[in-house]
């Protein structure tokens, strides 16, 4: 299939209205510099995925500056702060972040978003998630936004699909592994409980509470297995997924896992060093799966060939690319609405909650965030499985489950 060129993507940007105000290309000295700050985790529990996520979003920023921002007369200056996924570190970085007066912040997760939540309105700086918004920040008219629904929506959509696939007539028994040491992990369990109650399609028979990065779960798993779970849900991190797999191996049990994008099949297989250990396990999330020459894959290929993206195409680089597109499309919407004069975070926030954001190259649909919740509700979930030793698609674009705030 013919690879799309830089010109193709420039035309696409114009088609969605991003370049409607383009004039002649500006020189570097003429460009209005706009600050964007991102958070990362290079040494903490999510270090295994940081290179992919940050690499994706930075490649989008480089593309946007060259193909879109230049025509608008602006250039994004972006830099990253390493929080180690530690809330105290994120809070300590706030003076430096605020002093830079960024248009917006690119969150790496709840560990930076939660401690900065109360500071955003006074500073007039919106925060953009790459993943889902945790429950404490799921508020109307807030300052945090995400391009996808909650993690509970992902699990719920998966089990909507699985319930139909199995032609089930009774709730599917599931178990979870989590940690009370991380508020987001607790929220994940509450979300699954809410889906179970609302849908009647699953029954959460047990939750194992342990450390965020356990070394051995065999004893706890032995007790949990007595409840006969059909699936183990792991939405937390790779370390917990690995611990579950190792415990199942030690106990001689074959129970599939359901994993999230940030702890999915690919990073878990790499951490295990043995992809066959994940035979029959699933991952479910809104991000494109790395199969075939899809529209997202074409955009990724362009970033590799033109904008120095140096990570393989899989869920977490897709997560980073979507993060970059979400932020830049929001900036474009604000420029269309207000022009570049006096552009600031307040105007970015107002544009996000009043305009339809377009041009995501198949990573997600065009989105409208109406202010009642900090994410769009028109998404879908993709499902992959390790089957016969291969990472393959199980289902595509499963309609998002309906789930009220818990």
N, C-alpha and C positions, 0 to 999 in steps of 0.2 A: 504494500500500500504506500502511496506517495506520502512522504513526510511533509507536514505543514511547515512553511517557512516563516521567518520573522515578519515578512510582509503580510502573510495570511493572518497572523495574529494581530497585527496593527489594524488591518481592515476590520477584524472582528471587534476590536475595541471601539472603533468608530461606529460600528453597527449598533452597539448597545448604548450609544450616546456619550461614551466616555470622552470622545475626542471632538464633540460637537463644537467646542469653543477653540479648537486648535488654530493656531496661527503658524507663522514660520517657526522652525526649530530654533530654540534659543541656545546661546553659548553658555558654558558653565558659569561664567561670571554674571550672566543676566538672570539666572534662575533664582527664584525665591526658595530659600532653604526651610524645610519643615522637619521638625524633630519627631521621631518615632522611637520609643524605647520598648525593648522586649526583655522578658525574663527567661531564664534557662536553668537547667540543672545538669552540670557537667560532672558532679562528684557525689551526688546523692542517690536516692532510690530509683530515679528515672534517668540516670546517666546513660543507660543502654539505648535509650530512644532519642536523647537530646540532639545528637548529630543529625539524625534524619529529620526531625521536626524543624529545628532551627535552620538546617540547610535548605529545606523546602521553602520556608517563608522568606529567607534572605534572597534566594534566587528570584522569587516573585518580585521583591522590591527592586532588584536590579533591572528586571524586565520592565517593570512599570515605569521606573525613572526614564529608561531609554525610549520606550514605545508610547507611553501615555503622558507621564508627568512633563516631559520635555515640551510637548505641544501645548500643555497648559501653563507652562512657565514656572513650574515648581520642581523641586527635587527633594526626595525624602532622605534625610540623614538618620540612619538607624544604628543602634548599638544595643548590646545585650548585657544584662546584669545576671550573674550566677547567684541564685538563691539557695542552691543545694536542696531545693524543695523544703526549706525550713522557714516557717512563718516568722520567727524572730529575726532571721537574716533579711527576709523581705521587708519587714518593718524598719529595720535599721538602714536600709537603702533609700527610704522615702525622701530624706532631705536632698540627696543627689538627684533622684528622679524628678522631684518637683522643681528643682532649680533649673533643670533642662527645659522646662515648659513644653513638654511633648504634646502633640495633637491627640495622641492616644497611647495606651499601653497594650502590649501584647502579652497576655498572661501565659504562664506555663502550667497553671492549674490552681486548685483551691489554696495551696500553700502560700501563694502570693496574693491571690484575690481576696481571701477572707481578712487578713490583717490590714489590707489597704482599703477595704470596703467603705469605711466611714470617712476616709480622707478624700475620696474622689469628688463628691459634690462640691466641697469648698474649693478644691483646686480646679474644678471644671475640666477634669480629665476623664474620659470614658475608658473602660477596660474591655478588651476584646479577648474572649476565650478562643482556644483552638479546639478544645473538647467541650464537654457539656457543662452547664452551669449547675453548681451544687445547690441543694435545697435552700440553705440559709440566704442565698443571693437570688433566689427565684422570687423576685418581687416586681410589682408593677411600677413603671416609671423610674426604674433604677438606672445605674450608670455602668452596669455590666451587661455584655451581650455575647451571644454565641451563635454560630452558623448552623447549629444542630440542636435537637431536643435533648432531654435528660438521659442519663445512662439507664434509668428505669424504662424509658421508652424503648431503648434498644433491646433490653431483655424481654420486655412485654411483646414487642413486635416479633422477636424470635419465637417466643412460645405461642403467639397467635398462629404463626406459620407451622410450628412443630405439632401443635394440637390438631390442626387440620390435616397435616401430613400423616399423623398416626391414626387419624379418625378416632381420636380419644373420646371417651364418654365420661371419664372421671378426671379430676385434677392430676396433672403430672407431678410426681414427687421430686422436689429439688432440694439441694443443700447449698449453703454458701460458706465461703471462707472470707473473713474480714479482720479488722483490727479496730478496737475502740480507741487506739492511740491517735487515730487520724479522723477528724470530723467528717471528711468527705467519704471515708470508708463506711462510717456509721450511716451516713445518708444513703449510700448505695443499698444497704440492707433495708432501710425504711422504704425506699422506693420500690424494691421488689415485693416487700410486704404489702404495699399499697396496691400494686398490680395484682397480686394474688387475691386480695380481698375484692377488688373491683371486677376482675374477670372471671374468677372461679376456674381458670384453666390450669393453674399450678397450685401446689401446696408446699410451702417452705417448711420442711420437716425438721431442719436443724441448721444452725449457724455456728461455725467454729470461730471463736474470737481468739486471736493470737497476736503476736508482734507483727509489725508491718513486713518484716523480712525474716520469716521463721526458718529454722534449720531442719526441723523434723516435726511432722504432723501425724506420724503414724498412730500414736496412742489415741489422739482425738478422732482421727478418721475411723479407727476401728469401732469406736462407739457410734459415730454418725452413720456408718454403713448399716448398723442394725435397724435403722429406720427405712432402709431400702430406697434411697434416693436414686432416681433415674438419670439425673444430671447434677454436676457440681458447677455452680456459677462462680466465676472468679473475675471480678471487675477491677481489682485493686492494683496489682503490679505483677511483674514477671516472677519475682521471688516467691510470692504466694502460689502462683500457678505451678512453678517448678516443685514446690514442696508438696502440693496436692498430688501431682503425677508420681513423685518418688514414693509417697505413702501408699498410693494405689498399687504401685509395682511391688512394694514390700509385702502388701496384704494379698497380692494375687487377685486383685479385683479389676474389672474392666468397666469403668463408668465414665462416660464422656464428659469433658469440660465444655462450658460455654464461656468464651473469653471476649474481652473488649479490645478496642483498637490499640490502646497503649500497652496492652499486655497480651497481644494476639498470638496467633499460631507461629508467625515467623520469629519474633523475638524470643518466644518461649522455647521454640525448637532450637534456636541458636544457643540459649542458655543451658538447655539439657544436653546439647551435643548429639542428640539422637532424635531426628524428626519422627521416627517410627513409634516413639513413645506416645505421640499425640494422635495415633490412628483412631479415627472416629470422633475426634474432638472438633468443636466448632468455634468460629468467631463471628460476631454479629455487630454491625455498626453502620452508619450512613456513608462511610468513605468508600471510594471505588476500590474494588479488588484488583490485584495485579495480573489480570488475565486478558489477553487479546489486545488488539490495536484499537482501543476505545478512544473517545474524545479526550478524557483525562490523560490517557497515556500519550497521546499526540502532544498535548500541552507540556507534559513532563519531558518528552523527548526534545522539544524545542528549548526548554530551560537547560537541558543537558548540553545541547549543541551550541547554544548561543550565550548562556548566562551562568556557566560554571557550576551547575548543579552536579554534585559528585557522590550521590548516594543512590542506591538501587530503588526501583519503584516498588513500594509496598505501603502498607497502611499508614505508617507514621510519617513518611515523606509526603504522602497524600494529605495527611493531617496538617503538615506545615505549609504545603502549597495552598490549601483551603484557607488557612489562617491568614496568609499573605493576601490572598484574593479578597477575603472578607474585609480586611482593613483598608486595602486600596480602593475597593469599590465604594466603601463608605466615604472615603475622602473625596472621590469623584462626585458622589451624590451631593456632598456638602458644597463642593465647588460649583456644581450646576445650580444649586439652590441659592448660594450666597456670593459666589465669585471667590477669588483667592484673597481679596482684600480683607484683612482682619480675621482670617480663618483661624479658628481655635477649637478646642475640645467641645465647648458648648454647642457650637454649630454642627460639629460631627455628630454629636448625640441627637440633636434635633433632626438631622437628615436621616439618620438610621431609623428613627421611629415615625417618620412621615413619608419616606420615599421607598419605592421598590428597588432593591439592589439587584443588578443584572450582570451577566457575563461571567459565569463560574465554570465554563468549559466542561460541563457535565459532572463536576465534583459534587454539586448540590443544585437543586432548581433555583430559579430566580426567587428571591425571598422578600417577605414583608414582615417586619417586626412591629406590631401595633402598640407596644407599650404595656399591654396587659401581662405579658410574660417576656422574658429577655431572649427569646429565640423564635424562629419560624415554626409553624405547625404543618407545613405542607411537604415534609420530607418523606424519606423511605429508608429502609434498612436492607443492606446486602449481607448475605450469609456465605461463609466459606467453610470447608471441611478438609481435614487430612483423610484421604481415602485411597487405599491401595498404594500408600507411600507417596502420594502426590497432594499438593495444596491446590484444591480445585473449588470452583463455584458450586454452591448448593442451591442458592436462590438469589434472585436479583430484584431489587426495587419492591420489596414487600411493603405494602402501605403501612404507614406509621400508626401504631396503636393509639387509642384514645385513653388518656390518663390525666386525671385532675391532680392538682397540687396536693401533696400529702402533708 
